[in-house]
């Protein structure tokens, strides 16, 4: 009998409060990266049109790649520290030698598969 009452109480609680996953309202950041031959331009756009620009060295066509690695590391570490997690990515080559990558990051717990 106790188990039946407990199960009934759980069902009432579930029915009266929405699940957090259905509530929505997650904060989203869109990161657009444009890689040129010598520089990398990054635009981070958040809700309500708030955006910030990053610019760093691309590593001179394969030499000194640590310059671009450090730039990406600072950018992603900053976003992860704020609670953002990578949701999806897509890329395109807009013209020869110019690549564009777009990353969608969501604030909150990372999705588990």
C-alpha positions in Angstrom: 0.0 0.0 0.0 2.9 2.4 0.8 4.4 1.7 -2.6 1.1 2.5 -4.3 0.7 5.8 -2.4 4.3 6.7 -3.2 3.9 5.9 -6.9 0.7 8.0 -7.0 2.4 10.9 -5.3 5.3 10.7 -7.9 2.8 10.7 -10.8 1.0 13.7 -9.4 4.3 15.6 -9.0 5.3 14.8 -12.6 2.0 15.9 -14.0 1.9 19.2 -12.1 5.5 20.4 -13.0 6.9 20.6 -16.6 10.1 18.8 -17.3 13.1 21.2 -17.6 14.0 19.8 -21.0 10.7 20.9 -22.4 10.9 24.4 -20.8 13.4 25.7 -23.4 14.8 29.1 -23.0 18.4 28.0 -23.3 21.0 30.7 -24.0 22.6 30.2 -27.3 25.8 31.6 -28.7 26.7 31.5 -32.4 30.4 31.5 -33.2 31.4 32.4 -36.8 35.0 31.8 -37.7 36.5 33.1 -40.9 40.0 31.8 -41.6 42.1 33.9 -44.0 45.7 33.1 -45.1 47.3 35.1 -42.3 44.5 36.0 -39.8 41.5 34.5 -38.2 38.4 36.6 -37.5 35.9 35.3 -35.0 32.5 36.8 -34.2 30.6 35.5 -31.1 26.9 36.5 -31.1 24.6 36.0 -28.2 21.0 36.8 -27.3 19.7 40.3 -27.9 22.4 41.1 -30.5 25.3 41.1 -28.1 28.4 40.3 -30.0 32.2 40.4 -29.6 35.0 40.2 -32.1 38.2 38.2 -31.8 41.2 38.4 -34.2 44.4 36.4 -34.0 47.2 35.1 -36.2 46.5 32.1 -38.4 50.1 30.7 -38.2 51.4 31.7 -41.6 50.3 28.8 -43.8 51.2 26.0 -41.5 54.2 27.5 -39.7 53.9 28.5 -36.1 50.5 26.9 -35.7 50.7 27.5 -32.0 49.6 31.1 -32.7 46.2 30.0 -34.0 46.0 27.1 -31.4 46.4 29.6 -28.6 43.8 31.9 -30.0 41.2 29.1 -30.3 42.1 27.8 -26.9 41.5 31.2 -25.2 38.2 31.6 -27.1 36.8 28.2 -26.3 38.1 28.2 -22.7 36.3 31.5 -22.2 33.0 30.1 -23.6 33.2 26.8 -21.7 34.0 28.7 -18.5 30.8 30.7 -19.0 28.9 27.4 -19.2 28.5 26.9 -22.9 28.8 23.5 -24.6 29.1 22.7 -28.3 25.8 21.8 -29.9 26.6 21.6 -33.6 29.0 22.9 -36.3 29.0 23.4 -40.1 31.5 24.8 -42.5 32.0 26.1 -46.0 34.7 27.5 -48.3 33.5 30.9 -49.4 36.4 31.5 -51.8 39.8 29.9 -52.4 41.9 30.2 -49.3 39.0 31.5 -47.1 37.2 29.0 -44.9 34.2 29.8 -42.7 33.1 27.6 -39.7 30.0 28.2 -37.7 29.6 26.7 -34.2 26.4 26.7 -32.2 26.9 26.6 -28.4 24.2 26.2 -25.8 24.5 27.2 -22.1 23.7 24.5 -19.6 24.4 20.8 -19.3 25.8 19.0 -22.4 23.6 16.7 -24.3 24.1 13.0 -23.5 23.7 10.4 -26.2 
